[in-house]
């Protein structure tokens, strides 16, 4: 199972930005490693009761296939 320690330096930066800015639009090219840090940040924000909802805008295929696969493959604790 992959964990937070498996994130690359750039991904840890994504995680910090998402959690430190009230509203954020994260835009990066495909394959740049956005999914895992976004999921990690969302988990932390929800668990810490800092937010109660999140809005994710993604292509349908990514939302239906990529995200569920990533969620199953990571331990976001």
Backbone as numpy.savetxt, mean C-alpha at the origin, in Angstrom:
# Nx Ny Nz CAx CAy CAz Cx Cy Cz
6.18 -16.04 3.78 5.34 -14.86 3.78 6.22 -13.62 3.78
5.93 -12.69 2.90 6.69 -11.44 2.84 6.22 -10.51 3.96
7.16 -9.75 4.52 6.84 -8.82 5.60 7.38 -7.43 5.26
7.12 -6.49 6.14 7.57 -5.11 5.96 9.07 -5.03 5.70
9.84 -5.89 6.34 11.29 -5.85 6.17 11.73 -6.23 4.76
10.81 -6.79 3.98 11.12 -7.13 2.59 10.98 -5.93 1.65
10.45 -4.82 2.15 10.26 -3.65 1.28 11.60 -3.00 0.96
11.71 -2.51 -0.26 12.91 -1.79 -0.68 12.87 -0.37 -0.13
13.99 0.34 -0.20 14.09 1.68 0.33 13.04 2.62 -0.26
12.84 2.57 -1.57 11.84 3.41 -2.21 10.43 3.09 -1.75
10.16 1.82 -1.49 8.85 1.42 -1.01 8.61 1.91 0.42
9.64 1.89 1.24 9.52 2.42 2.60 9.25 3.92 2.55
9.82 4.60 1.57 9.55 6.03 1.37 8.07 6.24 1.02
7.53 5.42 0.11 6.10 5.50 -0.24 5.25 5.36 1.02
5.56 4.37 1.84 4.82 4.11 3.07 4.84 5.34 3.99
6.00 5.93 4.19 6.12 7.10 5.07 5.33 8.29 4.52
5.40 8.53 3.23 4.68 9.66 2.61 3.18 9.47 2.77
2.68 8.30 2.47 1.24 8.03 2.55 0.73 8.28 3.96
1.50 7.87 4.96 1.05 8.02 6.35 1.27 9.41 6.92
2.09 10.22 6.27 2.40 11.53 6.85 1.67 12.69 6.18
1.06 12.47 5.05 0.37 13.53 4.32 -1.13 13.25 4.37
-1.90 14.27 4.67 -3.35 14.08 4.83 -4.01 13.51 3.58
-3.68 14.07 2.45 -4.18 13.55 1.16 -2.99 13.36 0.25
-2.96 12.24 -0.42 -1.80 11.96 -1.26 -2.24 11.26 -2.53
-1.59 11.61 -3.61 -1.78 10.93 -4.89 -0.43 10.33 -5.23
-0.35 9.03 -5.21 0.89 8.33 -5.50 0.86 7.86 -6.95
1.74 8.40 -7.75 1.80 8.06 -9.16 3.22 7.60 -9.47
3.34 6.41 -9.99 4.64 5.87 -10.38 4.40 4.84 -11.48
5.43 4.55 -12.24 5.25 3.64 -13.38 4.93 2.21 -12.91
4.36 1.44 -13.82 4.04 0.05 -13.53 5.30 -0.70 -13.12
5.16 -1.54 -12.13 6.28 -2.36 -11.70 7.24 -1.66 -10.75
6.88 -0.45 -10.31 7.78 0.30 -9.43 7.61 -0.09 -7.96
6.68 -0.98 -7.66 6.52 -1.46 -6.30 5.58 -0.62 -5.45
4.49 -0.16 -6.02 3.54 0.68 -5.27 2.60 -0.14 -4.39
2.19 -1.29 -4.82 1.12 -2.04 -4.16 1.44 -2.36 -2.70
2.56 -2.98 -2.43 2.87 -3.41 -1.06 2.95 -2.24 -0.08
3.67 -1.15 -0.38 3.70 -0.06 0.60 2.35 0.63 0.78
1.55 0.68 -0.27 0.22 1.27 -0.14 -0.64 0.41 0.78
-0.61 -0.89 0.58 -1.38 -1.80 1.44 -0.89 -1.72 2.89
0.42 -1.64 3.08 0.98 -1.52 4.42 0.51 -0.23 5.09
0.58 0.88 4.38 0.16 2.17 4.93 -1.33 2.16 5.27
-2.14 1.60 4.38 -3.58 1.52 4.64 -3.84 0.71 5.90
-3.18 -0.43 6.03 -3.37 -1.28 7.21 -3.01 -0.51 8.48
-1.88 0.20 8.47 -1.46 0.97 9.65 -2.45 2.08 9.98
-2.93 2.78 8.96 -3.87 3.87 9.19 -5.20 3.37 9.73
-5.69 2.26 9.20 -6.95 1.68 9.68 -6.80 1.11 11.09
-5.71 0.38 11.33 -5.48 -0.20 12.66 -5.31 0.87 13.72
-4.66 1.98 13.36 -4.43 3.06 14.30 -5.61 4.00 14.43
-6.72 3.66 13.75 -7.94 4.48 13.78 -7.69 5.92 13.31
-6.65 6.11 12.51 -6.37 7.43 11.94 -7.33 7.73 10.80
-7.81 6.68 10.14 -8.80 6.82 9.08 -9.83 5.71 9.25
-11.01 5.93 8.71 -12.03 4.89 8.73 -12.34 4.37 7.33
-11.90 5.11 6.32 -12.15 4.73 4.93 -10.96 5.14 4.08
-10.76 4.42 3.00 -9.77 4.82 2.00 -10.40 4.68 0.63
-9.96 5.49 -0.29 -10.41 5.39 -1.67 -9.20 5.05 -2.52
-9.32 3.96 -3.23 -8.24 3.53 -4.12 -8.80 3.55 -5.54
-8.11 4.24 -6.41 -8.49 4.28 -7.82 -7.46 3.45 -8.57
-7.93 2.39 -9.20 -7.02 1.48 -9.89 -7.73 0.88 -11.09
-6.95 0.44 -12.06 -7.56 -0.28 -13.18 -8.28 -1.53 -12.65
-9.35 -1.90 -13.30 -10.17 -3.02 -12.84 -9.36 -4.29 -12.65
-8.50 -4.62 -13.59 -7.70 -5.84 -13.51 -6.79 -5.83 -12.28
-6.22 -4.68 -11.98 -5.35 -4.56 -10.80 -6.18 -4.75 -9.53
-7.33 -4.10 -9.46 -8.19 -4.20 -8.28 -8.71 -5.62 -8.07
-9.02 -6.30 -9.14 -9.60 -7.64 -9.01 -8.57 -8.75 -8.90
-7.38 -8.56 -9.46 -6.40 -9.65 -9.48 -5.14 -9.34 -8.67
-4.48 -8.26 -8.97 -3.20 -7.96 -8.35 -3.33 -7.73 -6.85
-4.26 -6.87 -6.45 -4.37 -6.53 -5.04 -4.73 -7.75 -4.18
-5.73 -8.55 -4.54 -6.02 -9.74 -3.72 -4.82 -10.70 -3.62
-4.08 -10.87 -4.70 -2.90 -11.74 -4.67 -1.84 -11.17 -3.74
-1.61 -9.87 -3.79 -0.63 -9.23 -2.92 -1.05 -9.33 -1.45
-2.32 -9.14 -1.17 -2.81 -9.21 0.20 -2.56 -10.61 0.78
-2.81 -11.64 -0.02 -2.59 -13.02 0.44 -1.13 -13.33 0.65
-0.24 -12.70 -0.11 1.18 -13.02 -0.05 1.98 -12.23 0.96
1.34 -11.30 1.68 2.08 -10.44 2.62 1.51 -10.55 4.02
2.40 -10.39 4.98 2.00 -10.25 6.39 2.17 -8.77 6.70
1.09 -8.01 6.71 1.16 -6.57 6.84 1.15 -6.11 8.30
1.48 -6.99 9.21 1.51 -6.60 10.63 2.77 -5.84 10.97
